[in-house]
Amino acid sequence: MPFELDGRFVETFALVTADDGKEVMLGFDWLKQHKCFWDFRRNRSYVDEHKAVLLSQKRSLVCRRVYVQDDVTVEPRQQLDVPARTTLLRP
């Protein structure tokens, strides 16, 4: 699958899971193959000698998705509490 970094596409084999993780996890072999360098002092990372992304970004806490845990039928014009979970990593 094409992995886009700052307008450049890098062919990458990827494993997609049902996990709620919102961030990409790169393996050591991928990092080595693409000559990755992490400059923690300047909060930057480099892939194939090109600046990639900031290593830490402050973001507001947003819930983008809620998963209902069991099959539930809600009749039209009704409200119902249902067991659910969110993708939030912290409360």
Secondary structure, DSSP 8 states (H G I E B T S, - for coil): -EEEETTEEEE------S----S----HHHHHHTT-EEETTTTEEEETTEEEEES----------EEESS-----TT------EEE--S--
